[in-house]
Amino acid sequence: MVYKFRLLSDEVEDFRRDIEIDSDATFLELNKAILESVNYPDDQMTSFFICTNNWIKEVEITREDMGGMSEDENYIMAETVIGDLIEEEKQKLMYVFDPLGDRAFFMELSKIEFGKSADEATCVKSIGEAPTQLQDINELLNSSTTTASEEFNEDFYGSEEYNEDDIDLDGYDINDIADISSIDDIY
């Protein structure tokens, strides 16, 4: 079977890539085809996420084994066949191309062609310019829309009519713990 994936970006309105790949190919082959279609170097820890219809990330397929401690199965791109995890048209995925900036392409399996095969992944439609792969670190640091002082304002703490005299400090004496030499002395 041949799968046709459509990639879109929430950063660039007129960006689109359609990639055809055999269902027996690995996610690493799909990764390579995506990178080539957008002219990104292959030097980032990219990953795929299989998503719900509401774009909630469920299953992650990583570039390398991250040595996770979870009981969930770890999927590695080079070892995972696309058709083993994706079987239905309209299946949604995210392809994270900028892991530090948490930026991704939104993908959908737009078509399955039965009775066909593909020797290699091919970008069959390329529209628009891809967003830059990595954000400048200063841009990333300045991209926050709120500062800590804005986030933790009177709505977070409660009334702006805060009165220090309302705090009952009876029973809380810092000198009571002055003789503790380690956390083990507490327990």
C-alpha positions as CSV (number, residue, x, y, z in Angstrom):
1,M,0.0,0.0,0.0
2,V,1.1,3.6,-0.6
3,Y,0.3,6.2,2.0
4,K,-0.1,9.9,1.1
5,F,0.6,12.2,4.0
6,R,-0.3,15.9,3.9
7,L,1.9,18.3,6.0
8,L,0.7,21.7,7.1
9,S,2.2,24.4,9.3
10,D,0.5,26.7,11.8
11,E,3.3,29.2,11.2
12,V,3.2,29.6,7.4
13,E,-0.3,29.9,5.9
14,D,0.5,28.8,2.4
15,F,2.8,25.9,3.3
16,R,1.9,22.4,2.2
17,R,3.8,19.2,1.4
18,D,2.3,15.9,0.2
19,I,4.5,12.9,0.6
20,E,3.9,9.4,-0.7
21,I,5.5,6.5,1.0
22,D,5.1,2.7,1.1
23,S,3.2,1.5,4.2
24,D,6.1,-0.9,4.8
25,A,8.6,1.9,5.1
26,T,9.9,3.0,8.5
27,F,9.3,6.3,10.2
28,L,13.0,7.1,9.7
29,E,12.4,7.0,5.9
30,L,9.4,9.3,6.4
31,N,11.5,11.6,8.5
32,K,14.2,11.7,5.8
33,A,11.5,12.5,3.1
34,I,10.1,15.3,5.2
35,L,13.5,16.9,5.9
36,E,14.4,16.7,2.2
37,S,11.0,18.3,1.2
38,V,11.6,21.3,3.4
39,N,15.4,21.5,3.0
40,Y,16.2,21.1,6.7
41,P,19.5,19.5,7.7
42,D,19.3,16.1,9.5
43,D,20.8,17.3,12.8
44,Q,17.9,17.5,15.2
45,M,16.1,15.0,17.6
46,T,12.9,15.0,15.6
47,S,10.0,12.9,16.6
48,F,6.5,11.9,15.4
49,F,3.4,11.8,17.6
50,I,0.3,9.9,16.6
51,C,-2.6,12.1,17.7
52,T,-6.3,12.0,18.3
53,N,-8.7,13.8,16.1
54,N,-8.3,16.8,18.4
55,W,-4.5,16.8,18.0
56,I,-3.8,15.4,21.4
57,K,-0.5,13.6,21.4
58,E,-0.8,9.9,22.2
59,V,2.1,7.7,20.9
60,E,5.6,9.1,20.3
61,I,8.0,7.7,17.8
62,T,11.5,9.0,18.6
63,R,14.6,9.4,16.6
64,E,16.8,7.6,19.1
65,D,16.0,5.4,22.1
66,M,15.7,7.9,24.9
67,G,15.9,5.2,27.6
68,G,12.5,6.1,29.1
69,M,11.6,4.5,32.4
70,S,7.9,4.3,31.6
71,E,6.0,1.0,31.1
72,D,4.8,2.2,27.7
73,E,6.5,0.7,24.7
74,N,9.2,2.9,23.2
75,Y,9.0,3.3,19.4
76,I,12.2,4.2,17.5
77,M,11.9,5.5,14.0
78,A,14.4,3.1,12.4
79,E,12.6,0.1,13.9
80,T,9.0,1.1,13.5
81,V,7.1,0.4,10.3
82,I,4.6,3.1,9.4
83,G,1.8,0.6,8.6
84,D,2.2,-1.1,12.0
85,L,0.9,2.1,13.8
86,I,-1.1,3.8,11.1
87,E,-3.9,2.0,9.3
88,E,-6.7,4.5,8.6
89,E,-7.2,7.5,6.4
90,K,-7.5,10.8,8.2
91,Q,-5.2,9.6,11.0
92,K,-3.5,12.7,12.5
93,L,0.2,13.0,13.4
94,M,2.6,15.7,14.5
95,Y,6.1,15.9,13.3
96,V,8.3,17.8,15.8
97,F,11.1,19.4,13.8
98,D,12.3,21.9,16.5
99,P,12.3,20.0,19.8
100,L,13.5,23.0,21.9
101,G,10.9,25.3,20.5
102,D,8.2,22.6,20.4
103,R,7.4,23.4,16.8
104,A,5.8,20.9,14.5
105,F,4.1,20.1,11.3
106,F,0.6,18.9,11.4
107,M,0.2,15.7,9.3
108,E,-2.8,13.7,8.1
109,L,-2.9,10.4,6.2
110,S,-4.9,11.8,3.4
111,K,-5.1,8.8,1.1
112,I,-4.3,5.0,1.1
113,E,-3.7,3.5,-2.4
114,F,-4.2,-0.3,-2.2
115,G,-2.4,-2.6,-4.5
116,K,0.4,-0.2,-5.1
117,S,3.9,0.0,-3.7
118,A,6.6,2.7,-3.6
119,D,10.4,2.1,-3.8
120,E,11.1,5.3,-1.9
121,A,9.3,8.2,-0.3
122,T,8.5,11.1,-2.7
123,C,7.3,14.6,-2.2
124,V,4.6,14.8,-4.8
125,K,3.4,18.3,-4.0
126,S,5.3,21.3,-2.6
127,I,3.6,24.6,-1.9
128,G,5.1,27.5,-0.1
129,E,8.2,28.0,1.9
130,A,8.8,26.0,5.1
131,P,9.2,27.9,8.3
132,T,12.8,28.2,9.6
133,Q,13.8,25.0,11.3
134,L,15.1,26.5,14.5
135,Q,14.2,29.6,16.3
136,D,17.0,31.9,17.5
137,I,17.6,31.4,21.2
138,N,16.9,35.1,21.9
139,E,13.7,34.9,19.9
140,L,12.7,31.7,21.9
141,L,13.4,33.4,25.2
142,N,11.5,36.5,24.2
143,S,8.5,34.6,22.7
144,S,6.8,34.2,26.0
145,T,3.7,36.4,26.0
146,T,3.6,36.9,29.8
147,T,6.3,37.4,32.4
148,A,6.4,35.7,35.7
149,S,5.2,38.9,37.4
150,E,2.2,39.2,35.0
151,E,1.4,35.5,35.4
152,F,1.4,35.6,39.2
153,N,-0.7,38.7,39.8
154,E,-3.4,39.3,42.4
155,D,-5.8,37.0,40.5
156,F,-3.3,34.2,41.2
157,Y,-2.7,35.0,44.8
158,G,-6.2,36.2,45.7
159,S,-7.4,39.6,46.8
160,E,-5.2,42.6,46.2
161,E,-6.2,43.7,49.7
162,Y,-3.6,41.4,51.2
163,N,-2.8,42.1,54.8
164,E,0.3,40.7,56.4
165,D,-1.4,40.9,59.8
166,D,-3.8,38.2,58.6
167,I,-1.1,35.5,58.7
168,D,-1.1,33.5,61.9
169,L,2.5,32.8,62.7
170,D,1.8,31.1,66.1
171,G,3.5,27.7,66.2
172,Y,5.8,28.5,63.3
173,D,9.3,29.3,64.7
174,I,12.3,29.0,62.4
175,N,14.4,28.4,65.5
176,D,12.6,25.0,66.0
177,I,14.5,23.6,63.0
178,A,17.9,25.3,63.5
179,D,19.3,22.1,65.1
180,I,18.4,19.8,62.2
181,S,21.6,18.8,60.4
182,S,20.0,16.8,57.6
183,I,16.7,15.9,56.1
184,D,17.0,12.5,57.8
185,D,16.7,14.2,61.2
186,I,13.2,15.3,60.3
187,Y,11.9,11.8,59.7
